[in-house]
Amino acid sequence: MTIKQLVVGFVSLIGIAILALFLATGWYIVDESEQAALITFGKVDETVTEPGLKFKMPWPIQRVEILSRGTYNLQVGYSEQDGEVVEFTNEAKMITGDENILFADLAVQWRITDPEQYLYSTEDARTVLYSATSAALRGVIGSSGIDEALTDQRPEIEAKVFENLVELLEMYEIGISIQDVKLQDVELPTEEVRRAFTDVTDAREERLTKINEANKYRNQQINEAEGEKDAIISRAEGTKAERIERARGDAALFDSLYSEYVVNPEVTRQRLVLETLDRVLPNTEIYIMDSNNDTVNYLPIRPLERRPEAAEGGSN
């Protein structure tokens, strides 16, 4: 066998392999309960929903992702394994709006409505769905009372969870639509859990009480300081006004004395001297000495005030 024949045989084998690869990867089947995302070079080029045998370009040009058109189930707070229910207490534990604790399980039915968003908008759409469901449930339970969750208000809670979850998924755009939401078990916790929760609640209330008392004391001190400040300012203003009025009175008196002084300086001067002596030496008899050393008893500055007493003594 010549080299040419070997080359031709090798090329033929490659051609047969390519043809086999084409035939093996160029066809795919879509079932009635399925939908397919046709991906060309890593991008969803087409969504196929019609069932049957379909053709596509071979790998690596195109590939196909087959997704179910059926309804999926998601459990929050529990899981079913081999027919047995396994509780996840940490996920099911929730706080109500009236600060009570309970365990709530939720079942969600959902479908894939946009394969492109489901495959490429996030790394794991199911994880995003689970987180959104948990957030929606906790938000509604957190705004509801414990009686509402344990009694006949459960349909209203389910409706609110459904509405909130739909809004979250529309915002996230992960290609999933919610079909139904059902609360499963809503139960009170054990006595040990309730006691621990009560301890935490009491500690929080005590903390708030101390904060309120501290704020009350602070406000009281501030009000007292403000009142004292206002009183000091008021007294200062009163003293200021009093001194101003006194100064005005003194000025008016000075103006009056000056007017009298201008008319009769000598008499005014003597009057001022006598008034000053009366203020400086109260309850004292005053004598005025003339230049000839003759003593003259000055009357009636104080003696006049004591005349009634002298008269009473004389009558005795």
RAZIKA-V189562 format. One record per residue. N is the residue number from 1. RES is the residue in one letter. PSI is psi in whole degrees, -180 to 180 (999 if undefined). NEAR is the number of other ideal C-beta (glycine too) atoms within 12 Angstrom. D_CENTER is the distance of its C-alpha to the mean C-alpha in Angstrom with 2 decimals. Layout:
n res psi near d_center
N RES PSI NEAR D_CENTER
N RES PSI NEAR D_CENTER
This chain:
n res psi near d_center
1 M 130 9 87.66
2 T 169 8 87.02
3 I -38 9 83.86
4 K -42 10 83.45
5 Q -37 11 83.56
6 L -43 12 80.93
7 V -45 13 78.61
8 V -42 14 79.17
9 G -40 15 78.48
10 F -44 15 75.27
11 V -38 14 74.03
12 S -42 14 74.99
13 L -42 14 72.99
14 I -43 14 69.93
15 G -42 14 70.42
16 I -39 14 70.77
17 A -42 15 67.60
18 I -42 17 65.67
19 L -41 15 67.10
20 A -41 14 66.16
21 L -40 18 62.60
22 F -47 19 62.46
23 L -33 13 63.78
24 A -36 14 61.51
25 T -1 20 58.22
26 G -5 21 59.01
27 W 146 20 58.71
28 Y 160 27 56.00
29 I 133 17 55.70
30 V 120 29 52.89
31 D 166 20 52.98
32 E -28 13 52.17
33 S 12 16 48.97
34 E 166 25 47.89
35 Q 153 32 46.70
36 A 141 36 47.31
37 A 113 33 45.52
38 L 117 30 48.23
39 I 121 28 47.05
40 T 117 18 49.04
41 F 45 13 48.50
42 G 5 16 45.00
43 K 137 15 43.82
44 V 116 27 43.89
45 D -27 21 46.76
46 E 147 23 47.25
47 T 123 28 46.03
48 V 122 29 48.98
49 T -16 24 48.76
50 E 131 16 52.46
51 P 159 17 54.18
52 G -176 15 57.30
53 L 127 14 58.75
54 K 154 25 57.12
55 F 146 20 58.16
56 K 166 28 56.18
57 M 146 22 57.03
58 P 162 22 57.62
59 W 139 19 55.30
60 P 13 13 53.96
61 I -51 19 53.88
62 Q 151 28 52.13
63 R 167 24 50.60
64 V 141 32 49.16
65 E 119 28 46.23
66 I 123 25 46.99
67 L 148 32 44.04
68 S 143 22 44.22
69 R 2 24 43.80
70 G -171 16 43.27
71 T 131 19 40.26
72 Y 158 25 38.34
73 N 138 26 36.60
74 L 132 37 33.36
75 Q 136 33 32.39
76 V 122 37 28.99
77 G -10 34 29.24
78 Y 171 26 33.01
79 S 145 21 35.96
80 E 121 17 39.57
81 Q 116 11 42.15
82 D 41 7 45.85
83 G -1 7 45.25
84 E 144 9 43.13
85 V 125 17 39.45
86 V 121 16 37.44
87 E 141 23 34.10
88 F 90 21 31.13
89 T -36 20 29.24
90 N -36 13 26.33
91 E -31 24 25.67
92 A -16 32 26.32
93 K 127 30 24.16
94 M 158 39 21.10
95 I 129 28 18.77
96 T 173 31 19.05
97 G -26 22 16.76
98 D 24 18 18.62
99 E 47 21 18.07
100 N 163 28 21.52
101 I 142 33 22.82
102 L 169 37 25.35
103 F 127 35 27.11
104 A 131 46 27.23
105 D 143 35 29.59
106 L 139 41 29.58
107 A 134 30 32.40
108 V 133 37 32.06
109 Q 130 22 35.03
110 W 163 33 34.82
111 R 158 27 37.23
112 I 117 35 37.66
113 T -17 27 38.00
114 D 96 25 37.86
115 P -37 33 39.68
116 E -48 27 38.91
117 Q -40 24 35.13
118 Y -38 34 35.45
119 L -33 30 37.57
120 Y -9 20 36.10
121 S -23 22 32.52
122 T 162 21 31.22
123 E -37 11 32.89
124 D 98 15 32.52
125 A -33 32 31.63
126 R -38 23 31.91
127 T -41 16 29.27
128 V -42 27 26.86
129 L -43 35 27.83
130 Y -46 30 27.25
131 S -41 23 23.73
132 A -40 36 22.87
133 T -45 39 24.53
134 S -41 33 22.70
135 A -42 26 19.27
136 A -43 37 20.43
137 L -46 44 21.83
138 R -36 31 18.89
139 G -42 24 16.59
140 V -45 35 19.19
141 I -38 42 19.99
142 G -18 28 16.40
143 S 7 22 16.38
144 S 156 33 19.95
145 G 162 21 21.69
146 I -33 28 24.19
147 D -37 18 27.08
148 E -39 27 26.28
149 A -29 39 26.42
150 L -14 23 29.59
151 T -140 14 31.52
152 D 8 11 32.47
153 Q 7 23 29.03
154 R -39 26 29.34
155 P -38 16 30.72
156 E -39 21 27.70
157 I -43 38 25.44
158 E -41 30 27.79
159 A -40 21 27.70
160 K -41 27 23.90
161 V -43 39 24.00
162 F -47 31 26.86
163 E -46 19 25.14
164 N -39 28 21.94
165 L -41 40 24.20
166 V -43 26 26.45
167 E -42 17 23.69
168 L -44 27 22.55
169 L -33 38 26.20
170 E -35 19 26.96
171 M -38 15 24.27
172 Y -28 25 25.58
173 E 62 20 29.22
174 I 12 33 30.91
175 G 26 30 33.82
176 I 138 38 33.03
177 S 143 26 33.07
178 I 131 35 32.07
179 Q -41 22 34.92
180 D 155 22 33.69
181 V 130 36 31.07
182 K 127 27 32.19
183 L 133 37 30.64
184 Q -91 26 33.20
185 D 131 23 32.72
186 V 111 34 29.94
187 E 155 24 30.70
188 L 152 22 29.54
189 P 174 25 29.45
190 T 167 15 32.20
191 E -38 11 32.43
192 E -43 11 31.67
193 V -42 22 28.40
194 R -41 21 27.44
195 R -43 14 28.37
196 A -41 16 26.33
197 F -40 26 23.26
198 T -40 18 24.00
199 D -43 15 24.30
200 V -44 17 20.89
201 T -43 20 19.41
202 D -41 15 21.54
203 A -40 14 20.51
204 R -41 16 16.80
205 E -40 15 17.82
206 E -40 14 20.13
207 R -45 14 17.58
208 L -37 14 15.38
209 T -45 14 18.73
210 K -39 14 19.75
211 I -43 14 16.61
212 N -41 14 17.22
213 E -41 14 20.89
214 A -42 14 20.38
215 N -38 14 18.32
216 K -46 14 21.09
217 Y -42 14 23.78
218 R -46 14 22.32
219 N -37 14 22.13
220 Q -46 14 25.64
221 Q -40 14 26.99
222 I -43 14 25.57
223 N -42 14 27.14
224 E -43 14 30.38
225 A -40 14 30.52
226 E -41 14 29.89
227 G -43 14 32.62
228 E -40 14 34.99
229 K -45 14 34.41
230 D -38 14 35.17
231 A -43 14 38.24
232 I -44 14 39.52
233 I -41 14 39.09
234 S -44 14 40.82
235 R -41 14 43.67
236 A -41 14 44.04
237 E -40 14 44.20
238 G -45 14 46.77
239 T -41 14 48.81
240 K -48 14 48.67
241 A -40 14 49.88
242 E -45 14 52.54
243 R -36 14 53.88
244 I -45 14 53.93
245 E -39 14 55.88
246 R -42 14 58.16
247 A -40 14 58.82
248 R -40 14 59.58
249 G -43 14 61.93
250 D -39 14 63.61
251 A -41 14 64.00
252 A -40 14 65.50
253 L -42 16 67.83
254 F -42 16 68.86
255 D -39 14 69.55
256 S -44 16 71.63
257 L -39 21 73.55
258 Y -38 17 74.11
259 S -42 14 75.54
260 E -38 19 77.88
261 Y -39 18 78.73
262 V -38 12 79.77
263 V -46 12 82.08
264 N 86 14 83.55
265 P -42 15 82.45
266 E -47 12 84.70
267 V -42 15 83.77
268 T -41 20 80.09
269 R -45 16 80.34
270 Q -39 17 82.22
271 R -43 19 79.69
272 L -40 20 76.82
273 V -46 19 78.76
274 L -42 21 79.46
275 E -37 18 75.88
276 T -44 15 74.67
277 L -38 20 77.23
278 D -37 21 76.18
279 R -39 14 72.55
280 V -38 12 73.49
281 L 73 17 76.25
282 P 157 14 75.31
283 N 34 13 77.75
284 T 137 16 80.54
285 E 137 20 83.88
286 I 132 26 84.35
287 Y 142 18 87.71
288 I 126 18 88.58
289 M 131 12 91.37
290 D -179 10 93.44
291 S -16 7 95.07
292 N 13 7 98.36
293 N 18 9 96.71
294 D 130 10 97.40
295 T 129 12 94.77
296 V 122 13 93.37
297 N 118 14 91.12
298 Y 124 22 88.23
299 L 147 16 87.39
300 P 46 14 85.21
301 I -59 25 81.85
302 R -38 22 81.54
303 P -35 19 84.90
304 L -35 16 84.25
305 E -24 16 81.17
306 R 1 17 83.33
307 R -41 14 86.30
308 P -37 12 85.28
309 E -42 14 85.07
310 A -40 14 88.53
311 A -41 12 89.92
312 E -39 10 88.65
313 G -38 10 90.22
314 G -36 9 93.54
315 S -27 8 93.66
316 N 999 7 93.40
